[in-house]
Amino acid sequence: MQAGYSELKLELCILYELAESSVEYGGGISRQCNIDVMLKSYSRDLPVRLDAMKISQVLRNLLNNAINHTDNGQSVSVDIIDHTPSICVKITNPGEEISKEQLEQIWERYQRVQHQGGRKEGTGIGLAIVSTILEAHGFEYGADYSVGHISFWFDATQKD
């Protein structure tokens, strides 16, 4: 996308359905590790204009990352939150503290800050792909740490 080889195919989609599909997709991995993935939303009828295939990739990358860094028997949550006028999607997993500097670096290619404790070692490009797709959509995004939990989030509404 950064090189201009792929354009967004924007269409009106139901955000809850994209999230639900991604949670089902990650179900095999999470069940193998005895990890519960909970999807919560303030509404199921959330039409948003976006590229469904690319946002599905974002959701799957974030969910796989969360599952990879969650110990067996724990939980990951996918929350769709009303942040009027935007809709926030937040994926949270248990985890050790990550410094503010590291939270900013994780979006860069080949950074594997959180993978130090992960179930499997990745390439370090998953979150860079996520940031590229979200930036192409004009979505705000970030990562936060609060006691014992790491959250990756994005606002699924284009900013003017």
GUTOR-121597 format. One record per residue: residue number from 1; chain; y negated, z, x negated of N, C-alpha, C, O in turn. Coordinates in steps of 0.05 Angstrom, whole numbers, plus 5000, padded with zeros to 4 digits. Example, Ala and Ser with C-alpha at 12.3 -4.5 7.8 and 13.67 -1.06 7.14 Angstrom:
REM GUTOR-121597
+------+--------+------+------+------+------+------+------+------+------+------+------+------+------+
: pagu : nudren :  nc2 :  nc3 :  nc1 : cac2 : cac3 : cac1 :  cc2 :  cc3 :  cc1 :  oc2 :  oc3 :  oc1 :
+------+--------+------+------+------+------+------+------+------+------+------+------+------+------+
:    1 :      A : 5114 : 5156 : 4736 : 5090 : 5156 : 4754 : 5066 : 5156 : 4736 : 5066 : 5169 : 4715 :
:    2 :      A : 5045 : 5142 : 4743 : 5021 : 5143 : 4727 : 4999 : 5157 : 4742 : 4977 : 5161 : 4732 :
+------+--------+------+------+------+------+------+------+------+------+------+------+------+------+
END
This chain:
REM GUTOR-121597
+------+--------+------+------+------+------+------+------+------+------+------+------+------+------+
: pagu : nudren :  nc2 :  nc3 :  nc1 : cac2 : cac3 : cac1 :  cc2 :  cc3 :  cc1 :  oc2 :  oc3 :  oc1 :
+------+--------+------+------+------+------+------+------+------+------+------+------+------+------+
:    1 :      A : 5024 : 5000 : 4983 : 5000 : 5000 : 5000 : 4975 : 5000 : 4983 : 4955 : 4987 : 4989 :
:    2 :      A : 4975 : 5015 : 4960 : 4952 : 5016 : 4943 : 4946 : 4989 : 4932 : 4923 : 4982 : 4927 :
:    3 :      A : 4966 : 4972 : 4927 : 4962 : 4946 : 4916 : 4955 : 4925 : 4937 : 4950 : 4902 : 4931 :
:    4 :      A : 4955 : 4934 : 4962 : 4948 : 4916 : 4984 : 4970 : 4899 : 4994 : 4966 : 4879 : 5009 :
:    5 :      A : 4995 : 4906 : 4988 : 5018 : 4890 : 4996 : 5027 : 4896 : 5025 : 5043 : 4881 : 5036 :
:    6 :      A : 5017 : 4917 : 5036 : 5026 : 4925 : 5062 : 5003 : 4933 : 5079 : 4987 : 4950 : 5071 :
:    7 :      A : 5000 : 4921 : 5102 : 4978 : 4929 : 5120 : 4990 : 4947 : 5142 : 5013 : 4945 : 5149 :
:    8 :      A : 4972 : 4963 : 5153 : 4980 : 4980 : 5175 : 4984 : 4963 : 5200 : 4969 : 4944 : 5205 :
:    9 :      A : 5004 : 4969 : 5215 : 5009 : 4957 : 5241 : 5004 : 4978 : 5262 : 5022 : 4991 : 5272 :
:   10 :      A : 4978 : 4981 : 5269 : 4970 : 5002 : 5288 : 4978 : 4996 : 5316 : 4975 : 4973 : 5326 :
:   11 :      A : 4989 : 5016 : 5329 : 4997 : 5013 : 5357 : 4996 : 5041 : 5370 : 4996 : 5061 : 5356 :
:   12 :      A : 4994 : 5042 : 5396 : 4993 : 5067 : 5410 : 5022 : 5078 : 5411 : 5040 : 5065 : 5422 :
:   13 :      A : 5026 : 5102 : 5400 : 5052 : 5115 : 5399 : 5050 : 5143 : 5410 : 5028 : 5155 : 5410 :
:   14 :      A : 5073 : 5153 : 5418 : 5074 : 5181 : 5426 : 5082 : 5198 : 5402 : 5105 : 5196 : 5392 :
:   15 :      A : 5064 : 5214 : 5392 : 5068 : 5230 : 5368 : 5092 : 5248 : 5369 : 5107 : 5250 : 5350 :
:   16 :      A : 5096 : 5261 : 5392 : 5119 : 5279 : 5395 : 5145 : 5264 : 5391 : 5163 : 5275 : 5378 :
:   17 :      A : 5147 : 5240 : 5402 : 5172 : 5225 : 5399 : 5177 : 5217 : 5370 : 5200 : 5217 : 5361 :
:   18 :      A : 5156 : 5211 : 5354 : 5160 : 5205 : 5326 : 5169 : 5230 : 5311 : 5187 : 5229 : 5294 :
:   19 :      A : 5157 : 5253 : 5317 : 5166 : 5278 : 5305 : 5194 : 5285 : 5312 : 5210 : 5294 : 5295 :
:   20 :      A : 5201 : 5282 : 5338 : 5228 : 5289 : 5347 : 5249 : 5271 : 5333 : 5270 : 5281 : 5325 :
:   21 :      A : 5243 : 5246 : 5330 : 5261 : 5227 : 5316 : 5264 : 5235 : 5287 : 5287 : 5234 : 5277 :
:   22 :      A : 5243 : 5243 : 5274 : 5245 : 5252 : 5246 : 5261 : 5277 : 5243 : 5276 : 5280 : 5224 :
:   23 :      A : 5258 : 5296 : 5262 : 5274 : 5321 : 5261 : 5303 : 5314 : 5265 : 5320 : 5326 : 5252 :
:   24 :      A : 5309 : 5296 : 5283 : 5337 : 5288 : 5288 : 5348 : 5274 : 5262 : 5371 : 5279 : 5255 :
:   25 :      A : 5332 : 5258 : 5250 : 5340 : 5244 : 5225 : 5347 : 5264 : 5203 : 5367 : 5261 : 5189 :
:   26 :      A : 5331 : 5285 : 5201 : 5336 : 5306 : 5181 : 5358 : 5326 : 5188 : 5365 : 5343 : 5173 :
:   27 :      A : 5368 : 5323 : 5212 : 5388 : 5343 : 5222 : 5413 : 5344 : 5206 : 5424 : 5366 : 5203 :
:   28 :      A : 5423 : 5322 : 5196 : 5448 : 5322 : 5181 : 5445 : 5339 : 5156 : 5462 : 5356 : 5149 :
:   29 :      A : 5423 : 5335 : 5142 : 5418 : 5350 : 5117 : 5414 : 5380 : 5123 : 5426 : 5397 : 5110 :
:   30 :      A : 5398 : 5385 : 5144 : 5392 : 5413 : 5150 : 5417 : 5428 : 5159 : 5421 : 5451 : 5152 :
:   31 :      A : 5434 : 5415 : 5175 : 5459 : 5428 : 5184 : 5478 : 5434 : 5161 : 5490 : 5455 : 5160 :
:   32 :      A : 5479 : 5416 : 5141 : 5496 : 5421 : 5118 : 5487 : 5446 : 5103 : 5504 : 5460 : 5091 :
:   33 :      A : 5462 : 5452 : 5104 : 5451 : 5474 : 5089 : 5446 : 5498 : 5107 : 5434 : 5518 : 5099 :
:   34 :      A : 5455 : 5497 : 5132 : 5451 : 5518 : 5152 : 5421 : 5526 : 5154 : 5414 : 5549 : 5155 :
:   35 :      A : 5404 : 5505 : 5155 : 5375 : 5509 : 5159 : 5367 : 5499 : 5187 : 5373 : 5477 : 5195 :
:   36 :      A : 5354 : 5517 : 5201 : 5344 : 5510 : 5228 : 5318 : 5495 : 5224 : 5300 : 5504 : 5209 :
:   37 :      A : 5315 : 5473 : 5239 : 5289 : 5459 : 5239 : 5280 : 5460 : 5268 : 5293 : 5450 : 5287 :
:   38 :      A : 5257 : 5473 : 5272 : 5246 : 5477 : 5298 : 5221 : 5459 : 5302 : 5203 : 5459 : 5286 :
:   39 :      A : 5221 : 5444 : 5324 : 5199 : 5428 : 5332 : 5184 : 5441 : 5355 : 5196 : 5446 : 5376 :
:   40 :      A : 5159 : 5446 : 5351 : 5142 : 5458 : 5372 : 5117 : 5441 : 5376 : 5105 : 5432 : 5356 :
:   41 :      A : 5109 : 5438 : 5401 : 5085 : 5422 : 5407 : 5072 : 5433 : 5431 : 5084 : 5442 : 5450 :
:   42 :      A : 5046 : 5431 : 5431 : 5030 : 5440 : 5455 : 5033 : 5420 : 5478 : 5027 : 5426 : 5500 :
:   43 :      A : 5043 : 5396 : 5472 : 5047 : 5375 : 5492 : 5067 : 5355 : 5482 : 5069 : 5350 : 5458 :
:   44 :      A : 5081 : 5342 : 5500 : 5099 : 5320 : 5492 : 5086 : 5293 : 5497 : 5095 : 5272 : 5487 :
:   45 :      A : 5064 : 5293 : 5512 : 5050 : 5268 : 5518 : 5025 : 5266 : 5500 : 5003 : 5273 : 5509 :
:   46 :      A : 5029 : 5256 : 5476 : 5007 : 5255 : 5456 : 5005 : 5226 : 5445 : 5015 : 5221 : 5424 :
:   47 :      A : 4991 : 5209 : 5460 : 4988 : 5181 : 5450 : 4968 : 5181 : 5427 : 4945 : 5191 : 5429 :
:   48 :      A : 4976 : 5168 : 5405 : 4959 : 5166 : 5381 : 4962 : 5138 : 5370 : 4984 : 5127 : 5371 :
:   49 :      A : 4940 : 5127 : 5361 : 4940 : 5100 : 5349 : 4947 : 5102 : 5319 : 4931 : 5113 : 5304 :
:   50 :      A : 4970 : 5091 : 5312 : 4979 : 5093 : 5284 : 5001 : 5073 : 5278 : 5010 : 5059 : 5297 :
:   51 :      A : 5009 : 5071 : 5253 : 5031 : 5054 : 5246 : 5056 : 5072 : 5247 : 5061 : 5089 : 5230 :
:   52 :      A : 5072 : 5068 : 5268 : 5095 : 5085 : 5274 : 5115 : 5086 : 5251 : 5125 : 5108 : 5244 :
:   53 :      A : 5121 : 5064 : 5239 : 5141 : 5063 : 5217 : 5131 : 5079 : 5193 : 5146 : 5094 : 5181 :
:   54 :      A : 5106 : 5076 : 5186 : 5095 : 5090 : 5163 : 5092 : 5120 : 5168 : 5097 : 5137 : 5151 :
:   55 :      A : 5083 : 5127 : 5192 : 5080 : 5156 : 5198 : 5108 : 5169 : 5201 : 5111 : 5192 : 5194 :
:   56 :      A : 5128 : 5154 : 5210 : 5155 : 5164 : 5210 : 5164 : 5170 : 5181 : 5177 : 5190 : 5176 :
:   57 :      A : 5157 : 5152 : 5162 : 5163 : 5157 : 5134 : 5149 : 5182 : 5124 : 5161 : 5197 : 5109 :
:   58 :      A : 5124 : 5186 : 5132 : 5110 : 5210 : 5124 : 5124 : 5235 : 5134 : 5129 : 5254 : 5119 :
:   59 :      A : 5131 : 5235 : 5160 : 5145 : 5258 : 5172 : 5172 : 5263 : 5158 : 5179 : 5286 : 5153 :
:   60 :      A : 5187 : 5242 : 5153 : 5213 : 5246 : 5140 : 5210 : 5256 : 5111 : 5225 : 5273 : 5103 :
:   61 :      A : 5191 : 5245 : 5096 : 5186 : 5254 : 5069 : 5179 : 5284 : 5069 : 5189 : 5299 : 5053 :
:   62 :      A : 5160 : 5292 : 5086 : 5152 : 5320 : 5087 : 5175 : 5338 : 5096 : 5178 : 5360 : 5085 :
:   63 :      A : 5190 : 5329 : 5116 : 5212 : 5345 : 5126 : 5234 : 5347 : 5104 : 5245 : 5369 : 5100 :
:   64 :      A : 5241 : 5325 : 5091 : 5261 : 5327 : 5070 : 5252 : 5345 : 5047 : 5268 : 5360 : 5036 :
:   65 :      A : 5226 : 5344 : 5041 : 5215 : 5361 : 5020 : 5218 : 5391 : 5028 : 5226 : 5407 : 5012 :
:   66 :      A : 5211 : 5396 : 5053 : 5213 : 5424 : 5063 : 5243 : 5434 : 5063 : 5248 : 5456 : 5054 :
:   67 :      A : 5261 : 5417 : 5072 : 5289 : 5425 : 5073 : 5299 : 5429 : 5044 : 5314 : 5448 : 5039 :
:   68 :      A : 5291 : 5412 : 5026 : 5300 : 5414 : 4998 : 5291 : 5440 : 4985 : 5305 : 5450 : 4967 :
:   69 :      A : 5269 : 5451 : 4995 : 5258 : 5476 : 4982 : 5262 : 5500 : 5000 : 5248 : 5520 : 4996 :
:   70 :      A : 5281 : 5499 : 5018 : 5287 : 5521 : 5036 : 5315 : 5531 : 5030 : 5333 : 5515 : 5029 :
:   71 :      A : 5318 : 5557 : 5026 : 5344 : 5568 : 5021 : 5362 : 5566 : 5045 : 5353 : 5566 : 5068 :
:   72 :      A : 5388 : 5564 : 5040 : 5408 : 5563 : 5062 : 5403 : 5586 : 5081 : 5398 : 5609 : 5072 :
:   73 :      A : 5406 : 5581 : 5107 : 5403 : 5601 : 5127 : 5375 : 5607 : 5136 : 5371 : 5624 : 5154 :
:   74 :      A : 5355 : 5594 : 5125 : 5328 : 5599 : 5133 : 5318 : 5576 : 5152 : 5334 : 5560 : 5160 :
:   75 :      A : 5292 : 5576 : 5158 : 5282 : 5557 : 5178 : 5258 : 5541 : 5167 : 5243 : 5550 : 5150 :
:   76 :      A : 5256 : 5517 : 5178 : 5233 : 5500 : 5174 : 5220 : 5495 : 5201 : 5235 : 5491 : 5221 :
:   77 :      A : 5194 : 5495 : 5203 : 5182 : 5489 : 5229 : 5164 : 5464 : 5227 : 5150 : 5459 : 5207 :
:   78 :      A : 5166 : 5448 : 5248 : 5148 : 5425 : 5251 : 5132 : 5431 : 5276 : 5142 : 5433 : 5298 :
:   79 :      A : 5106 : 5434 : 5272 : 5088 : 5441 : 5294 : 5067 : 5419 : 5299 : 5055 : 5409 : 5280 :
:   80 :      A : 5063 : 5413 : 5324 : 5042 : 5395 : 5332 : 5021 : 5412 : 5347 : 5027 : 5424 : 5368 :
:   81 :      A : 4998 : 5414 : 5335 : 4978 : 5433 : 5344 : 4953 : 5419 : 5354 : 4944 : 5400 : 5342 :
:   82 :      A : 4941 : 5430 : 5375 : 4916 : 5419 : 5386 : 4893 : 5430 : 5369 : 4887 : 5454 : 5370 :
:   83 :      A : 4880 : 5412 : 5355 : 4856 : 5418 : 5339 : 4834 : 5400 : 5350 : 4821 : 5385 : 5335 :
:   84 :      A : 4829 : 5402 : 5376 : 4809 : 5385 : 5389 : 4785 : 5380 : 5371 : 4773 : 5400 : 5362 :
:   85 :      A : 4777 : 5356 : 5366 : 4786 : 5331 : 5378 : 4810 : 5318 : 5364 : 4817 : 5295 : 5371 :
:   86 :      A : 4822 : 5331 : 5345 : 4845 : 5319 : 5331 : 4871 : 5333 : 5338 : 4871 : 5354 : 5351 :
:   87 :      A : 4893 : 5321 : 5329 : 4919 : 5332 : 5332 : 4930 : 5337 : 5304 : 4932 : 5319 : 5288 :
:   88 :      A : 4939 : 5362 : 5299 : 4949 : 5369 : 5272 : 4979 : 5370 : 5273 : 4991 : 5382 : 5291 :
:   89 :      A : 4992 : 5358 : 5253 : 5021 : 5360 : 5249 : 5024 : 5377 : 5224 : 5013 : 5371 : 5203 :
:   90 :      A : 5040 : 5398 : 5227 : 5044 : 5417 : 5205 : 5073 : 5423 : 5201 : 5088 : 5430 : 5220 :
:   91 :      A : 5083 : 5420 : 5176 : 5110 : 5425 : 5169 : 5110 : 5449 : 5150 : 5098 : 5447 : 5128 :
:   92 :      A : 5124 : 5470 : 5157 : 5123 : 5495 : 5142 : 5151 : 5504 : 5134 : 5170 : 5502 : 5150 :
:   93 :      A : 5153 : 5512 : 5109 : 5179 : 5523 : 5099 : 5174 : 5548 : 5083 : 5152 : 5551 : 5071 :
:   94 :      A : 5194 : 5566 : 5081 : 5191 : 5589 : 5064 : 5189 : 5580 : 5035 : 5201 : 5560 : 5027 :
:   95 :      A : 5173 : 5594 : 5019 : 5171 : 5587 : 4991 : 5154 : 5606 : 4975 : 5139 : 5622 : 4986 :
:   96 :      A : 5156 : 5604 : 4949 : 5141 : 5620 : 4931 : 5113 : 5609 : 4928 : 5108 : 5585 : 4934 :
:   97 :      A : 5095 : 5625 : 4919 : 5067 : 5618 : 4917 : 5063 : 5594 : 4898 : 5076 : 5592 : 4877 :
:   98 :      A : 5046 : 5576 : 4907 : 5037 : 5553 : 4891 : 5007 : 5556 : 4887 : 4993 : 5559 : 4907 :
:   99 :      A : 4998 : 5554 : 4862 : 4969 : 5558 : 4857 : 4953 : 5535 : 4870 : 4963 : 5514 : 4876 :
:  100 :      A : 4927 : 5541 : 4874 : 4909 : 5520 : 4886 : 4909 : 5495 : 4869 : 4909 : 5473 : 4879 :
:  101 :      A : 4909 : 5498 : 4842 : 4909 : 5475 : 4824 : 4935 : 5458 : 4829 : 4933 : 5434 : 4830 :
:  102 :      A : 4957 : 5472 : 4831 : 4983 : 5457 : 4835 : 4983 : 5444 : 4862 : 4994 : 5422 : 4865 :
:  103 :      A : 4972 : 5458 : 4883 : 4971 : 5446 : 4910 : 4955 : 5420 : 4910 : 4961 : 5402 : 4926 :
:  104 :      A : 4935 : 5418 : 4893 : 4920 : 5393 : 4891 : 4935 : 5372 : 4875 : 4932 : 5348 : 4881 :
:  105 :      A : 4951 : 5380 : 4856 : 4965 : 5361 : 4839 : 4989 : 5349 : 4852 : 4998 : 5327 : 4845 :
:  106 :      A : 5001 : 5362 : 4872 : 5026 : 5352 : 4884 : 5024 : 5325 : 4897 : 5044 : 5311 : 4901 :
:  107 :      A : 4999 : 5316 : 4903 : 4996 : 5290 : 4916 : 4996 : 5267 : 4895 : 4996 : 5244 : 4903 :
:  108 :      A : 4995 : 5274 : 4870 : 4995 : 5254 : 4849 : 5023 : 5244 : 4842 : 5042 : 5259 : 4845 :
:  109 :      A : 5025 : 5219 : 4834 : 5052 : 5208 : 4827 : 5065 : 5225 : 4805 : 5052 : 5234 : 4786 :
:  110 :      A : 5091 : 5227 : 4808 : 5108 : 5240 : 4788 : 5103 : 5270 : 4784 : 5111 : 5281 : 4764 :
:  111 :      A : 5089 : 5282 : 4803 : 5086 : 5311 : 4802 : 5108 : 5324 : 4818 : 5114 : 5315 : 4840 :
:  112 :      A : 5121 : 5344 : 4806 : 5144 : 5356 : 4819 : 5141 : 5387 : 4818 : 5159 : 5401 : 4812 :
:  113 :      A : 5117 : 5396 : 4824 : 5111 : 5425 : 4823 : 5131 : 5441 : 4839 : 5143 : 5460 : 4828 :
:  114 :      A : 5135 : 5434 : 4864 : 5152 : 5450 : 4881 : 5182 : 5444 : 4875 : 5199 : 5460 : 4883 :
:  115 :      A : 5189 : 5422 : 4862 : 5217 : 5415 : 4858 : 5230 : 5433 : 4837 : 5254 : 5432 : 4834 :
:  116 :      A : 5215 : 5450 : 4824 : 5227 : 5468 : 4804 : 5248 : 5485 : 4817 : 5268 : 5493 : 4804 :
:  117 :      A : 5244 : 5492 : 4843 : 5264 : 5510 : 4856 : 5279 : 5495 : 4877 : 5293 : 5508 : 4893 :
:  118 :      A : 5277 : 5469 : 4878 : 5290 : 5454 : 4899 : 5320 : 5450 : 4896 : 5331 : 5454 : 4874 :
:  119 :      A : 5333 : 5444 : 4918 : 5361 : 5439 : 4919 : 5369 : 5415 : 4902 : 5390 : 5415 : 4888 :
:  120 :      A : 5352 : 5395 : 4902 : 5357 : 5371 : 4885 : 5330 : 5363 : 4873 : 5309 : 5367 : 4885 :
:  121 :      A : 5332 : 5351 : 4850 : 5308 : 5342 : 4836 : 5300 : 5314 : 4846 : 5317 : 5296 : 4846 :
:  122 :      A : 5275 : 5311 : 4854 : 5265 : 5285 : 4863 : 5251 : 5270 : 4841 : 5250 : 5278 : 4818 :
:  123 :      A : 5240 : 5247 : 4849 : 5226 : 5230 : 4830 : 5197 : 5238 : 4826 : 5184 : 5229 : 4807 :
:  124 :      A : 5186 : 5253 : 4845 : 5158 : 5261 : 4843 : 5139 : 5240 : 4856 : 5115 : 5241 : 4851 :
:  125 :      A : 5150 : 5222 : 4872 : 5132 : 5202 : 4885 : 5131 : 5206 : 4915 : 5114 : 5193 : 4928 :
:  126 :      A : 5147 : 5223 : 4926 : 5148 : 5226 : 4955 : 5121 : 5234 : 4967 : 5112 : 5222 : 4987 :
:  127 :      A : 5108 : 5254 : 4955 : 5083 : 5264 : 4966 : 5060 : 5244 : 4959 : 5040 : 5243 : 4974 :
:  128 :      A : 5063 : 5229 : 4937 : 5043 : 5209 : 4931 : 5044 : 5186 : 4952 : 5023 : 5176 : 4961 :
:  129 :      A : 5068 : 5179 : 4961 : 5071 : 5160 : 4982 : 5059 : 5170 : 5008 : 5045 : 5156 : 5022 :
:  130 :      A : 5064 : 5196 : 5014 : 5053 : 5208 : 5038 : 5023 : 5207 : 5037 : 5010 : 5199 : 5057 :
:  131 :      A : 5010 : 5214 : 5015 : 4981 : 5214 : 5014 : 4970 : 5185 : 5016 : 4949 : 5181 : 5029 :
:  132 :      A : 4984 : 5166 : 5005 : 4974 : 5138 : 5007 : 4975 : 5129 : 5036 : 4956 : 5116 : 5045 :
:  133 :      A : 4996 : 5135 : 5050 : 4998 : 5127 : 5078 : 4977 : 5141 : 5095 : 4964 : 5128 : 5112 :
:  134 :      A : 4974 : 5167 : 5091 : 4954 : 5182 : 5107 : 4926 : 5173 : 5101 : 4909 : 5171 : 5119 :
:  135 :      A : 4920 : 5167 : 5076 : 4893 : 5157 : 5069 : 4888 : 5129 : 5081 : 4866 : 5124 : 5091 :
:  136 :      A : 4909 : 5112 : 5082 : 4906 : 5086 : 5094 : 4899 : 5089 : 5124 : 4885 : 5072 : 5135 :
:  137 :      A : 4910 : 5109 : 5137 : 4904 : 5114 : 5165 : 4877 : 5128 : 5169 : 4867 : 5128 : 5192 :
:  138 :      A : 4866 : 5139 : 5148 : 4841 : 5154 : 5151 : 4845 : 5182 : 5161 : 4827 : 5194 : 5172 :
:  139 :      A : 4870 : 5192 : 5157 : 4877 : 5219 : 5166 : 4870 : 5239 : 5145 : 4874 : 5234 : 5121 :
:  140 :      A : 4860 : 5262 : 5153 : 4856 : 5284 : 5134 : 4884 : 5298 : 5131 : 4900 : 5298 : 5149 :
:  141 :      A : 4889 : 5309 : 5107 : 4915 : 5321 : 5101 : 4912 : 5342 : 5079 : 4891 : 5343 : 5066 :
:  142 :      A : 4932 : 5358 : 5076 : 4931 : 5378 : 5055 : 4957 : 5395 : 5054 : 4976 : 5390 : 5069 :
:  143 :      A : 4956 : 5415 : 5036 : 4978 : 5433 : 5033 : 4966 : 5461 : 5030 : 4945 : 5464 : 5017 :
:  144 :      A : 4979 : 5481 : 5042 : 4969 : 5508 : 5040 : 4992 : 5527 : 5034 : 5015 : 5522 : 5040 :
:  145 :      A : 4985 : 5549 : 5022 : 5004 : 5571 : 5018 : 4993 : 5596 : 5032 : 4970 : 5603 : 5028 :
:  146 :      A : 5010 : 5609 : 5047 : 5003 : 5635 : 5058 : 5029 : 5652 : 5053 : 5051 : 5641 : 5052 :
:  147 :      A : 5026 : 5677 : 5051 : 5047 : 5695 : 5042 : 5075 : 5686 : 5050 : 5082 : 5687 : 5074 :
:  148 :      A : 5090 : 5676 : 5031 : 5118 : 5669 : 5035 : 5123 : 5641 : 5048 : 5146 : 5634 : 5053 :
:  149 :      A : 5101 : 5626 : 5054 : 5105 : 5600 : 5067 : 5087 : 5579 : 5055 : 5064 : 5584 : 5048 :
:  150 :      A : 5098 : 5555 : 5054 : 5083 : 5531 : 5045 : 5081 : 5512 : 5068 : 5101 : 5507 : 5081 :
:  151 :      A : 5057 : 5502 : 5073 : 5053 : 5483 : 5096 : 5041 : 5457 : 5086 : 5022 : 5458 : 5070 :
:  152 :      A : 5051 : 5435 : 5095 : 5039 : 5409 : 5091 : 5030 : 5400 : 5119 : 5045 : 5402 : 5138 :
:  153 :      A : 5005 : 5390 : 5120 : 4994 : 5383 : 5146 : 4978 : 5357 : 5145 : 4969 : 5349 : 5123 :
:  154 :      A : 4974 : 5345 : 5168 : 4956 : 5323 : 5171 : 4945 : 5322 : 5199 : 4959 : 5329 : 5218 :
:  155 :      A : 4920 : 5313 : 5201 : 4908 : 5309 : 5227 : 4913 : 5280 : 5235 : 4904 : 5261 : 5222 :
:  156 :      A : 4927 : 5276 : 5257 : 4936 : 5250 : 5266 : 4915 : 5236 : 5283 : 4922 : 5224 : 5304 :
:  157 :      A : 4890 : 5236 : 5275 : 4869 : 5223 : 5289 : 4850 : 5211 : 5269 : 4841 : 5224 : 5250 :
:  158 :      A : 4844 : 5185 : 5272 : 4826 : 5172 : 5253 : 4798 : 5184 : 5255 : 4788 : 5190 : 5276 :
:  159 :      A : 4786 : 5187 : 5232 : 4758 : 5196 : 5230 : 4740 : 5172 : 5229 : 4747 : 5152 : 5216 :
:  160 :      A : 4718 : 5173 : 5243 : 4699 : 5150 : 5242 : 4683 : 5149 : 5217 : 4666 : 5131 : 5213 :
+------+--------+------+------+------+------+------+------+------+------+------+------+------+------+
END
